[in-house]
Amino acid sequence: MKIGVCGTGRMGAAIAQRLMAVGHEVAVWNRNQAKTRPLVDAGATAFPAPASLVESCEIIVVMLLNDAASEAVYRGPDGILKAKLAGKLVIDMSTVRPDTMQSIGASLAQQGAAFVESPVGGSTSPAKEGKLFALVGGDKADVARAMPVLEHMCRRIEHVGPLGAGAAVKLAINLPLLVYWQALGESLTICKPLNLPADRLIDIMSDTAGTPTAMKGRGAVIAKVLGGAPLGETAFGLSAARKDLATAVQFAKTLHAELPVAASALACFEEAEAAGLGDADATAISTRWPQRQPKS
Ligand SMILES: NC(=O)c1ccc[n+]([C@@H]2O[C@H](COP(=O)([O-])OP(=O)(O)OC[C@H]3O[C@@H](n4cnc5c(N)ncnc54)[C@H](OP(=O)(O)O)[C@@H]3O)[C@@H](O)[C@H]2O)c1
């Protein structure tokens, strides 16, 4: 089947690689066209605009940074909504506001296209291995149509409700993880005077009830950076993590709910981003805190 991947940043590129690896014909578009080159070298076809990509494919997977990117790529000139859309299926895997997914779904439906939101848990490695965790929102029939493609990308697929529900659950699962990365930085700060080797300290913390499974993948990198190594490769950018926390806090306001811990963590992510760490991996929030000079 020919599948279009719209947005080939870290996650979109990994997803495109996975779809090619399992035998799909893949077409790609990205705002910065240079990022499509490795995929084209691996056999994908690049398109000059989202609209032409959509017209060439039956199913389109969208993976964009945030609400502003979604607005530009769906509603901009040569955007997805400018294509002939009747009969197409769009699966959007971006982490954005629930109401963004709802309004895009309504606009696509007006033009005869089916739409499923499917933000994911898991980073670039699980994406390449087809081991993401999909939080799916949409109509039952549309989700059933998306299922064969989702099954090629995901180890677990949870249809959690109508459009917007997937986005809400995705924001909910990232909230404690991102708070954890900041909390870990604070834990490391109170252990700093002990001068324990970083890998030993991370090993001790990793073997306790308070540690998320994400430490299995990121603990070694965190220990290396604490030990003095430069920041490693970015899997999930700190700016994108800040965006997720900000979106969760903003979404909670629409529910008249307060998220005091998430709001505090968000302020720490904003500070780290302002200090120039936006492109670093989100776990740089943990390694930064023990080094930070306290504000007087
Ligand atoms: N990385 C992870 O581990 C991970 C895990 C789960 C979920 N997510 C979510 O997946 C989504 C993508 O994350 P990522 O890590 O792949 O981010 P990324 O590497 O920064 O890629 C972002 C993508 O969005 C595009 N984009 C940004 N602003 C745009 C705009 N105004 N107009 C058009 N395109 C725009 C970028 O295009 P350019 O290349 O032209 O900038 C790129 O294709 C985010 O919602 C993130 O929260 C990420």
The ligand as an ORCA input file, in Angstrom:
! r2SCAN-3c Opt
* xyz 0 1
  N      10.677     12.362     19.722
  C       9.980     11.617     20.543
  O      10.542     10.798     21.308
  C       8.468     11.684     20.560
  C       7.760     10.618     21.171
  C       6.366     10.641     21.149
  C       5.696     11.722     20.589
  N       6.410     12.771     20.042
  C       5.654     13.862     19.417
  O       5.781     13.685     18.023
  C       5.736     14.962     17.350
  C       6.985     15.119     16.501
  O       8.103     15.065     17.368
  P       9.599     14.929     16.810
  O      10.424     14.481     17.960
  O       9.601     14.206     15.529
  O       9.926     16.484     16.553
  P      10.942     17.124     15.493
  O      12.066     16.212     15.215
  O      11.222     18.486     16.009
  O      10.040     17.218     14.164
  C       8.979     18.147     14.114
  C       8.312     18.097     12.759
  O       7.303     19.133     12.702
  C       7.618     19.989     11.590
  N       7.223     21.359     11.861
  C       7.452     22.095     12.970
  N       6.907     23.326     12.850
  C       6.347     23.374     11.609
  C       5.622     24.364     10.894
  N       5.343     25.554     11.433
  N       5.197     24.074      9.639
  C       5.465     22.857      9.085
  N       6.127     21.856      9.709
  C       6.555     22.112     10.966
  C       9.124     19.880     11.415
  O       9.487     20.347     10.140
  P      10.978     20.939      9.907
  O      11.874     19.737      9.835
  O      10.860     21.679      8.625
  O      11.284     21.816     11.086
  C       9.286     18.361     11.593
  O       8.836     17.664     10.469
  C       5.610     16.008     18.473
  O       4.266     16.340     18.635
  C       6.154     15.274     19.707
  O       5.641     15.803     20.890
  C       7.786     12.758     20.008
*
